[in-house]
Every structure is written in structure tokens, then in C-alpha cells.
């Protein structure tokens, strides 16, 4: 298919903006954790998968309404984030970065294998369809529209929390120098736990909106994990606003490239752009941690 400046191209551009909302939302928790704890959770997308399964079984097995199930999914992933920090990350805080990456990479495969053994490889969904909104002859998923709005509000809310609350300022101070904070009377262990819970909860929020758009299966993290890390690195690790901007750029390559050529080409162009940008601006589009 060739690319032309018609209504289909405009629809691809607008759908790219909506897709960026999902990618930006998924990257928020990872950016927060890296910005404070200075450890990249390679298994972050698998926490999203855990949240999606939690929501699914809360709806299908417990018979809870979807909003209550979503809340359970957020709480579940927040608890998983704290558990991950206490069991895996805390003992490795002063270890070499490669040890931390390998440990969280091991958790990635552990969670995938456990989900496969427990739930099988079949695709599941919560059975909710929100339909589409129309604008002329263009159609846009309500689920993605809602996700974009939630992502924007969450990003702004998180920045406000970090800059204007006592806990948020303590978290930012910890990210600047984790060795000095205990000397100032701050309990760094609690701050780490709070940050991990918040990062995990953001993964759960992403899961709550993903169940409206995607089927649930053990390897779904493989579909979104590379995109999440690409967005975080391109935006500047630890930079919330940069992550949102990077999500907008990457999503446009995927949707417009897919519309002009093929879906696979859209992803290939996005990764090629990412590789080139790592030579031009290795610090990210805006820079790290701002």
C-alpha cells in the first residue's frame, strides 16, 4: 500500500496519538522506578500481565464488576512491585548493574513460565467492548480515547505529586543521592517500598486499560515490553514528560508506517529511528530525570 494524504492517512495519525497514550501510560511506572531506585525492571511488562490476569479472574471467577476488578488489579501489581523490590532488588542495590538486569530478567521468565503453567496459552478477555467514536468517516476506539486521557492526567498528576507533596519531594531527594538521605533522618527503605508500590500500581493502571483493548495471555509482555523500554530510553530514563513525547513519536512511526506500508514495517521503522537517535542523542529527546 502506498501512502497518500487522504482521510486514511489522517486517521492513522490520530490513531497514533491515541496509541501513544497507552505507551506513555505503560512507561510511567518504569520511569518512576528507574528515576528513584536506579534499577530498570526488565520484568515490568510482566507485572502488567499479572495485573491483567488478576482483573480477568476477579471478573470471571469472583463475579465482581469491572471497576472493582480493576482496583483489585492495581492493588495486586502494587503489592507485586513491593515484593519484587524486597526479594530481588533490595539485596542488589549496591551490586553491578548487570546483576540487577539479570535478576529482573530472571523474574521475567519466571512470571511467564508460571502464568503458562497456571493458565495455559489460550487467549482470554473480560468480554467488554466499548465500541468506537466516529468523526466524519474516521473511527476511533473509545478504549484508546479513554486511555489517552487517563495517561495525560496520570502523567500530570504524578509530576505534581513528586514536586508538591512531602512524600514526592522525599522520593526526588532520594533519587538525587540515596546515601545522604538516611543521614538526614529519612527512612530510605520505606521510600523505596513506597516508590516500588507506586510503580507497580501504575503497571496495574496500565493493565486495567489494556484489558479493554487486548486479549490476555502469558506472553503479552513480549509484545509491549520492548516498546515500553524504547519509549523510556528515547524519552530519557526517569523523565515522565520525555516519555510522553517519545511515545507520541514512536506511535506515529508504528501507525503511519503501518498505514503506508505494512504493520511490520511500521515497527521496523520505529526501531530504526530509535537506534539512530541513540547515536545522535543518547541522553534521550529531553534528557534524563526532569
C-alpha positions in Angstrom: 0.0 0.0 0.0 1.3 3.5 -0.9 0.9 6.4 1.4 -1.3 9.4 0.4 -2.5 12.5 2.2 -6.1 11.4 2.4 -8.6 10.7 5.2 -7.0 7.3 5.9 -3.6 8.9 6.5 -5.2 11.5 8.9 -7.0 8.6 10.7 -3.6 6.8 11.1 -2.0 10.0 12.5 -4.9 10.4 15.0 -4.8 6.8 16.0 -1.1 7.1 16.5 -1.7 9.9 19.0 -4.2 7.6 20.9 -1.8 4.7 20.8 0.8 7.0 22.3 -1.4 7.4 25.4 -1.2 3.6 26.1 2.6 3.5 25.6 3.1 6.6 27.7 0.9 5.2 30.5 2.8 1.9 30.5 6.2 3.7 30.7 5.3 6.0 33.6 5.8 3.3 36.3 9.1 2.1 34.8 10.4 5.7 34.5 9.5 6.4 38.1 11.2 3.3 39.5 14.3 3.9 37.4 14.4 7.6 38.4 14.4 6.7 42.1 15.9 3.3 42.6 18.2 3.5 39.6 17.2 -0.1 38.6 15.4 -0.9 35.3 12.7 -3.5 35.9 13.2 -5.8 32.8 10.1 -7.7 34.1 7.9 -4.5 34.2 5.7 -5.7 31.3 5.1 -9.0 33.1 3.8 -7.1 36.1 1.2 -5.6 33.7 0.4 -9.2 32.6 -0.1 -10.2 36.3 -2.5 -7.3 36.7 -4.4 -8.3 33.6 -4.9 -11.8 34.9 -5.9 -10.5 38.3 -8.6 -8.3 36.7 -9.8 -11.2 34.5 -10.3 -13.7 37.3 -11.8 -11.0 39.6 -14.5 -10.5 36.9 -15.0 -14.2 35.8 -14.4 -16.1 39.0 -15.4 -13.6 41.7 -18.2 -12.0 39.7 -17.0 -8.5 40.5 -18.0 -5.5 38.4 -15.2 -4.4 36.1 -14.3 -1.1 38.1 -13.9 -3.2 41.3 -11.8 -5.8 39.4 -9.6 -3.0 38.0 -9.0 -1.7 41.5 -8.0 -5.2 42.6 -5.6 -5.4 39.7 -3.9 -2.2 40.7 -3.6 -3.3 44.3 -2.2 -6.6 43.2 0.5 -5.1 41.0 1.4 -2.6 43.7 1.9 -5.4 46.1 3.9 -7.3 43.4 6.1 -4.2 43.0 6.9 -4.1 46.7 7.5 -7.8 46.7 9.9 -7.5 43.7 11.9 -4.8 45.5 12.1 -6.6 48.8 13.1 -10.0 47.4 15.1 -9.2 44.3 16.1 -5.5 44.1 17.0 -4.6 47.7 19.8 -7.2 48.1 21.3 -6.0 44.8 21.1 -2.2 45.2 24.9 -1.9 45.5 25.6 -4.7 43.1 26.8 -4.2 39.5 24.0 -3.0 37.1 24.4 -6.2 35.0 23.5 -8.3 38.1 20.3 -6.2 38.6 19.3 -6.6 35.0 19.9 -10.4 35.0 17.9 -10.7 38.2 14.9 -8.9 36.9 15.3 -10.7 33.6 15.1 -13.9 35.5 11.9 -12.7 37.2 10.5 -12.0 33.6 10.9 -15.6 32.6 9.7 -16.9 35.9 6.5 -15.0 35.7 5.9 -16.0 32.0 6.5 -19.7 32.8 4.3 -19.6 36.0 1.5 -17.9 34.0 1.8 -20.5 31.2 1.7 -23.4 33.7 -1.2 -21.9 35.7 -3.4 -20.6 32.9 -2.3 -22.2 29.7 -1.6 -20.5 26.4 -5.1 -19.7 25.4 -6.3 -16.1 24.9 -8.7 -14.7 27.4 -10.7 -11.5 27.7 -13.1 -9.8 30.1 -15.8 -9.6 27.4 -16.2 -5.8 27.4 -16.4 -3.8 24.2 -16.7 -0.1 24.4 -17.2 0.5 20.7 -15.8 3.3 18.6 -16.4 7.1 18.2 -16.8 8.4 14.7 -15.5 11.7 13.3 -16.7 12.0 9.7 -15.6 8.8 8.0 -13.0 8.1 10.7 -13.4 5.8 13.6 -11.5 5.7 16.9 -11.7 3.2 19.7 -13.3 4.6 22.9 -10.9 2.4 24.9 -7.9 4.2 23.4 -9.5 7.6 23.8 -10.1 6.9 27.5 -6.5 5.5 27.8 -5.0 8.7 26.3 -7.0 10.9 28.7 -6.0 8.8 31.7 -2.4 8.7 30.6 -2.2 12.5 30.3 -4.0 13.1 33.6 -1.8 10.5 35.3 1.4 12.0 34.0 0.5 15.5 35.1 -0.7 14.1 38.5 2.5 12.2 39.0 4.6 15.2 38.2 2.5 17.3 40.7 2.8 14.6 43.3 6.6 14.5 43.0 7.0 18.2 43.1 4.4 19.4 45.6 4.0 16.7 48.3 6.2 15.8 51.2 6.5 12.2 50.1 7.1 13.2 46.5 9.9 15.6 47.4 11.4 12.9 49.6 11.3 10.5 46.7 13.0 13.1 44.4 15.6 13.7 47.0 16.3 10.0 47.3 16.8 9.8 43.6 19.5 12.5 43.8 21.6 10.9 46.5 20.4 7.7 48.2 23.4 7.6 50.5 22.8 11.1 52.0 19.1 10.7 52.7 19.5 8.3 55.7 21.9 10.8 57.3 19.1 13.4 57.1 16.7 11.2 59.1 14.8 9.8 56.1 13.9 6.1 56.1 15.2 5.1 52.7 13.7 1.6 53.0 10.2 3.0 53.3 10.8 5.4 50.4 12.0 2.6 48.2 8.9 0.5 49.2 6.6 3.4 48.5 8.2 4.0 45.1 8.0 0.3 44.2 4.3 0.2 45.2 3.6 3.3 43.2 5.5 2.0 40.2 3.7 -1.4 40.5 0.4 0.4 40.9 1.0 2.3 37.7 1.6 -1.0 35.9 -1.8 -2.1 37.3 -3.4 1.0 35.9 -1.9 0.2 32.5 -3.3 -3.4 32.9 -6.8 -2.0 33.8 -6.9 -0.1 30.5 -5.2 -2.9 28.4 -7.9 -5.4 29.3 -10.3 -3.2 27.4 -8.2 -3.4 24.2 -6.3 -6.7 24.2 -6.7 -10.4 25.0 -4.8 -11.7 28.0 -2.1 -14.4 27.5 1.2 -15.2 29.3 3.5 -13.8 26.5 1.7 -10.4 26.2 4.7 -8.8 27.9 6.8 -9.8 24.8 4.5 -7.7 22.7 4.8 -4.5 24.7 8.0 -4.9 26.8 10.4 -3.8 24.0 8.2 -0.8 23.2 8.0 0.3 26.8 11.8 0.3 27.2 12.2 2.0 23.9 9.9 4.8 25.0 11.6 5.2 28.3 15.1 5.3 26.9 14.2 7.6 24.0 12.4 10.0 26.3 15.3 10.0 28.8 15.2 7.4 31.6 13.4 8.8 34.6 11.8 11.6 32.6 8.0 11.5 32.7 7.4 14.3 30.1 10.1 12.9 27.9 8.5 9.5 28.0 5.2 11.0 26.8 6.9 12.8 23.9 8.8 9.7 22.9 5.5 7.7 23.0 4.0 10.2 20.6 6.9 9.8 18.2 7.2 6.0 18.3 3.4 5.6 18.0 3.4 7.7 14.8 6.0 5.6 13.2 4.0 2.4 14.1 0.6 3.6 12.9 1.6 5.8 10.0 4.3 3.4 8.8 1.8 0.6 9.1 -0.8 2.5 7.1 1.7 3.4 4.4 3.4 0.1 4.1 2.6 -2.8 6.4 2.3 -3.2 10.2 5.7 -5.0 10.4 7.3 -2.1 8.5 5.9 0.3 11.0 7.6 -1.4 13.9 10.8 -1.8 11.9 10.9 1.9 11.1 10.2 2.8 14.8 13.2 0.6 16.0 15.4 2.0 13.2 14.6 5.6 14.3 15.3 4.6 17.9 18.8 3.2 17.0 19.7 6.3 15.1 18.6 8.5 18.0 20.8 6.6 20.3 23.8 7.8 18.3 22.5 11.4 17.9 21.0 11.9 21.4 22.0 9.0 23.8 20.6 11.0 26.7 17.1 11.0 25.2 14.9 13.6 23.5 14.7 15.8 26.5 17.2 14.3 28.9 17.1 12.1 32.0 15.1 12.8 35.2 13.4 16.1 34.8 
